[in-house]
Amino acid sequence: MSALILIELNGSEVSSNSRAAITAATQLSDTIDALVLTDDSANAASVASLKSINTVKVIADSKLEHVSVGVASKLVAEVMTDYKYLLSGSSTYSKNILPVVGALLDVQPISDVCEIKSNNTFVRPLYAGNIMATVESSDDTIVMTVRATAFEHSGDGGSATVEELSLPIPEQKSNFISLHESQSERPELTTADRIVSGGRGLGSKDNFALIEQLADKLDAAVGASRAAVDAGFISNDYQVGQTGKVVAPKLYLAVGISGAIQHLAGMKDSQVIVVINSDPDAPMARMADLVWQTDLFGALKELNDHVL
């Protein structure tokens, strides 16, 4: 029973989500291939070096730059005729494509898998992570996304063969216009070892700069609650939570965040959670490893003055 990983690339680099999907696939099959949709076949070189991958199947065509969901889904479904499992890391990329692949294959996709119990039984979260559901699939082909925070990320050291597939590219019924991408020199939020996250308690966009200042001193990523994003303190690229990014850093420092259930669902797997909040009964404080019950502005000033 072979498995296929739909690879997500960041430029020519393999995303952490895809690396986690490879680790998950090793629990399902001894034969794991990767599929890359790209406008440049040279981008497959980084995939071939990943551990546990046997063959990298590449569909390369200039038309696949900023490929539409409709085109990508048809190509993936066509390749899937030889595989039992299709896995991809849980991300915007996979959540766009895999449901359509499931419809084309007439199977029910399983999203956000956190644990693999057997070849057809999986654990996934429901209700913002308050319930962990064990689901069993009876489909002949199993399509799933996996949470990158639940599986170790596959490393390099492999030597997979690369096979270019010659498949006709379906007609694209939508056209790419432009991409507006945020740029930052800080660590990427979903893979950072340390995150400093701010909430509505900061009161304003100007005050949120204190979070960014501390994050830079700690070489940490910046995060935010939905309330802070909705208030305009920072863009939604930095939102942590069920409707934002799911993270699991070694250190999560939450400042002025009360802890709505959706936010907790996005960071509850962090190794060490430190909370700065004047309210000891806040949900965030109740799940923390350490609570600094004080005025957050005084705490941030002290930290920014003393962290080198």
Steps between C-alpha positions, in 0.01 A plus 500: 500500500701794370467864605535822305597832660378818333800728554461868578798712397607839631702609201731201461482395866270229634255633758499372858142383441616262227783370716250413773279322244793279400552395863130419529511295181776277638241368748276394212726367227852384422470645150474879497518718190474875468311707245616848404301740285737770380582736219870403523618139533815620677286566806471124554865469601427589862224237515728221377728547802223435755515184710247221440410612144549236228400690187427866436238534230519841337243667280683802365344756270514878480120497530535363857640824638225615738293203387127511568329257736301345217805417292712379793221276631446327165873430466529360852191282454644355181829407667313344797385198295811312618479587871301409811580817699529868415646719774591864527580733786206702628533842338311737273662327202380151592162611635425652161602199294430180696122545546463532123722194449273315743195598295666387177592165659161473674656461846465689830819694587614498862641832619746601773607148598696513828555128560498184290348201682508253212494487121142633494444652845604853590462763772398855411376799703142627516347809661824701509693207643271444798414155367738258332301276267619157390378437146515188286497515121353227281607671175728307266708817459573715806560874459618697803674808630717476812582762761867591477515556877401137568780328306875543488631663186682268262862594446735486203736219409293315244580426138169457321478456126326774304240412238347765278139427407362610166136575569284742302429813702124555531355827384526766769178698538641766731803724456761601754511879542745580781645380830532723805727322747615629837877505554674465834852431626358335810457119525197358319208476741406134449858369537649738760647363823388812688191714452402825671129553453289805584132548561233763539641598841774699324239758408642640176718440197770726645512292818522181297845618391619394846419139405702532180791656690513212749464240225800646318711481817400137554542408132135399516205514266215741563148367555165655582154409617202548273383788720829683438474436126136613486594817690758582231808465721668268247412321176325163498821332375597484867179357641538188713196280548244276341433754224865607486823305526548193719834512683695285747819687594735418786397831664171684457488836679145639508462866595157651563316201355199377696489170312194454282439136419597552135837645603573220746433246225781650295776495763411244767774261386777751584764347726521789749224762529573825684219749556516867596152597611350683797203262509588169674170347385556558130479173301852561370634527857337172600687303234836675547819355645587840645278802562636848566203675656589863449443806283605393153655834406728497804593139425579573135711802595696291749553218252600734219744680732668185626493252211819544301 
